[in-house]
Amino acid sequence: MWLELADIAKRFGPCQAVDGLSLQLPRGDIACLLGPSGCGKTTVLRCVAGFESVDRGSIRAHERVLSQPGRTVPPQQRRIGMVFQDYALFPHLTVADNVAFGLHALPAADRTRRTDAMLDAVGLEQQRRRYPHELSGGQQQRVALARALAPQPELLLLDEPFSSLDVELRQRLSVEVRDLLKRLNTTALLVTHDQDEAFAVADRVGVMRDGRLEQWDTPYDLYHRPATRFVADFVGEGVFVRGTVVAADAVQTGIGTIRASASRQWTPGSNVDLLLRPDDVIHDDASGLRGQICQRAFRGAEFLYSLRMPDGTHLLSLVPSHHDHQLGEHIGVRIEPDHLVAFVS
């Protein structure tokens, strides 16, 4: 493993910011720590960067100890690049000079070649003589990324790098950043509270809560196989339906028996809360199970309908937008979850 955090803990006075967190990140992978404000994700990033010491555990990069109690390698000796939330560009320097800032140890010709290569990689070669205040937010973000990558760090850290951008630009840049990091084979660790951003960029995501890692997994498995009730609530959309386990692959609910092609092993007779995602609830006019539309949200290609079922259960359903139904209408649905996710109630 290239980066390894082993049982790290960090306390600030009475506040336990990080508590026994462990993770491993292979070379070339992009990982993300995802969670609400105050969960400890930025503290973890600062510990990896060397801005904070650890009270317990260790941080290693390529088998080299960077942090452990009583020992903290200074940030400038870690070969780690960082992109800050506010970009932290130098306003009096041009784009090219910002990118070249960390390359003073190189000969002038090598410094110029490296700067040109990074400007080309982020698509800013035409803006090299401009100043940060003359750039858009997206362009400033690219300059910050190029500056962090120019010294060829062994690890890149990104602290909420898209939070100040509008939604459309954030979505586009997150894909562009992932493509660039993969092209350069850069190992990276991102922190964010935005799950769409995490899923767009990262190979592996860790969901944090109160300083602890609830689940460290692929985006797909976080969504379809959440390990805890918190992860199920925090990631994606969905509702919980009360039911009773009647078989390893079936739960009896007020809207019928729900089966799935993959499931966990639950003891028959257990009372559970069954997670149903909007994509588990399929619009089907031929179905005998019908729900009344009590809310609807237009999302361009789809509607998100909130349905009140005959037994009072509320479900969410994603429906192609050419099925334009109105509030109060009844539509047929069938319940087809690929994965049966339930938590003992």
N, C-alpha and C positions, 0 to 999 in steps of 0.2 A: 504494500500500500504506500502511495506517495505521501498523503497527509493522514495522520492518525491522531484523534483526540481520545484520550483514555481516562474516563471517570473524572473529568475536570469539574471544578467547583469554584465559584467566585461569590464573595459576600461584600456588600457595601453597608457597613454598620449592621443594623438589624435586618436588612433586606438580603435574602438569599437570591441573587440574580441568576446564577447558574448552579445546578445541583446534580452532580453525577452524570454529566453528559458524555457519551462516547459515540464516535462515528469514524468511518474510514472512507477515504476518497482516492480512487486509483488515478494514476497519471492520465491527463487528457480528458478527464470527466468534468462535467459542470454540475455542481450541487447547489442546493438552495435551502436555507433555513427560513421556514414560513411560520408565521404566527401573529397573534394580535399584539398591539403595542404593550410594552412592559413584560413580554414573555421571556426576555433574556437573549434574543437572537443577536442584537447588535453588540452586547457584551461579549458573546462568543467570538464574533468577528474581531473585536478589539483585542481579545486575548490572543487570537491567531496572529494578528498584525504585530503584537508586541507592545501595544499601548497600555495594556493591563496585564498584571501578573495573575497567576492562578494560585488559589489557596490549597487545592488538592488536585491530584492527577498529573497528566503530562500531555504536551503537544509535541508531536514529532513530524518532521518533513523529510522524506527520503532517508529515514532511519536516524536523522540528526535531531537531538533534543533541542527544541526551541524554548519551551517553558516547562518548569516544574517548581514546586515550592523551594524558594531560595535561589532559583536560577531563572533569569529571563534574558534571552538574547535580545539586544537592542533592535528596534525596527529596521534600521538602516543596514543591519548585517543579516537580514533574513531573506533577501532576494524575493521580496513580496511586493507586488504592485497593488495600488488601491485606488478605486474610483469612489469619490465621496458623493453624498447626496446633493450637495450644492456645487459640485464639480471642482471648486477651489482653483479656478484658473487665475493666472496672473494678468490683471487688466492692462498693465503697461507693456506686456509682451505680445508680439504677433502670434498667430496660430503656429507658425513654424518654430518660433522660439519657445513657446509653451511646450511643444512636443519634444524639443531638443533639451529641455531643462535638465533632465537627469542623465545626460550623455556627456558631461564635461570631461570625463576621464578618457573619452575616445579621441583619436586624432581628428582634426577638422574634416577631412574628407570622409572618414567613416561616419562621423556624426551627421554629416549632410546626407549621405546615402541612407542611413537608418531613418532619419527624419522623413526623407522623401518616400521611403518604402511604407512607413506608417501612414502618412497622409494619403498615399495611394490606396492603402488597405481600407481606410475609412471614408474614401471618396471626397477628400477635402483638398486635393492638390491645387485646385483653382482658388482656394481661400487662404493660401499660406501667408499672404502679406496682410491679411485683415486682423482686426483686434476682436477679443471676445464680445465686446458690446455691439459689434456689427454683425454678429451671428444670431441665428435662431436658437431656440432651446435645444432642438435636436442636433444642430451642428456643434453647439457647445459640449453636448454630451459625447459626441464623437471625438472632439479634441481631447477631452478628459480621458477617454478610453485609449486614444493613441498615445498620449503622454504616459499613461500607466504601463502600456505594453512596450514602449520604445526601449527600455533597458533590458528587455527579454527576461522578465521575472519568472521564477519557477512556479509561482502561484499568484493569481489575480483575485483580489477581494473587491466586491461591489456592494456598497451600502445604499440600499434603496435608490438605485441609479436612475430610475425613470419616474420617480414620484412627483416631480415638478412639471411633467409633461402632460399634455392633454391625452385623452384615452386613445384616439386613433394613432397619434404619433408614438405613444407608449407601446402599442401593440406591434407597430411596424418595426420600431427600433429593437424591441426584445428579440424578434426573429433575426434581424440583421446582426445583432451582437452575438447571438448563438452561432450563426454561420461563421462569423469572423473568428471566434474563439476555437471552433472546431477546425477551421482551416489552418490556424496557427498551432493546433494541438496544445492549447493552453489549459492548464488545470485551473479551475475557478470555483469560488464559493461566493454566493450571492445571498443577501438577506432582503426579505420583503414581507409585507403583509398582504400582498395582492396575489391570489392564487392563480389568476390567469397569467400573470407575469412569470410566476414560478414554473407553471406547466409549460409555457412557451420556451423557456430558456434551459431548464435543468434536466439532466439525465436522472437525477435522484433528488428527492425532496425530503427534508426532515420537518415534521410539524412539531412546534414547541408550545409548551404550556407551563407557566409558572417555573421557568428555569429548567424544565426537564424535556427530554425528547420523547414525544408520544409515539411516533412512528417514523422510521427511516426507510423509504421505499421509492419505487418508481411512481411517477404521476398516475399511471393507469391503476396500479394497485391501491394507491391512496384513495382514489375515487371509488373503485369497485370492491376493494377488500379492506376497508378501514379497520384498524386493530382496536380502536376504542370509540366510545360514544362521542368523545370530544372531536376526534378526527372526522367522524361521520357528520357531525354538525357543522364543523368548520369548513370542510372541503366540499365544494359543489352545493347543489340545492337538493332538497328532498324533504320528506315527511316521515314520521314514525307512526306505524300502525300497530295497535295492540293485537296480540294473537297468542295462540297456544301451539307449541310444536307437536305435530302428529306423526312425523316421520323425519328422517335425517335430511330430506330434501323438501319438506312441506310444512307450512304454518297455516293453521285455521284462523281466519279473521272474520270480522263482520261483513266483509265484502266477498267472502268465499275462501276456498283453500288455495293458497299461493305456493306454486312450486318453482324450482329453478334448476338449470342444468348443472350448476356447481353450488356447493353449500358447505357450511361448517357442520360439524357433528354436534347436534344438540340432543339432549335427553328428551324423549317424548313425554309430554305432560308439562314441560317447562313453560312458564309465561314469559313472553318476550315482547320487545319493541322491534318491529320489522322495518328496516329502512327501504323506502321506495323512492327512487330517483325519478325525475320527470321523463327520462327516456325509458323507464320501465313501464310507463302507463301509455299504451298505444291507442291512438284514435282508431275506432273500428265501428262504422255505422251498423254492421251486422251483429254486433255483440248485444247480448241481452243485459249486460251490466251497463247502467247508464248513470251519468252524473250531471248535475246542474252547474253551469258556469256562473261562478260568483265573483271572479276577478279575471282580468285578461291583460296581458302585457305584450305589445307588438314589438318584435325583435328583428324585423326585416324579413328574413327567410322563414321565421317561425313565430307562432304565438305561444306564450306560456299561459296556459289556462289553469286557474284554481277551480277545482271541482268539488262540489258537495255531494257525497254519495248517499244512497237511501238510508244507511244506518247512521248518518251524521259524520262519517269520516271525511276528512278533507284530503284530496290528492292534488299533485301537480302533474301536468301533462304538457310535453312539447309537441306541437302540432304544426305541420307545414302551413305557411301563411295563406295559401289559397283556400284553406278551410276557415273561412272568416265567419265565425259564429259570434252571436251577440250575448250580452249578459242575460241570464235567466233561461237561456236555451239548454236543452238536455242533449248530450252527445253520448254515443256508445264508446266504451273503452274495454280493452282487455289488458290484464296485468301479466307481463312477461319479463321478469327480472332474469338477467343472465347469471347473477350471483345472489344467493340468499344471504343477506347480512342482517343479523339480529343480535340484540343485546338483552340479557336477562333483565326483566323489569322487577 
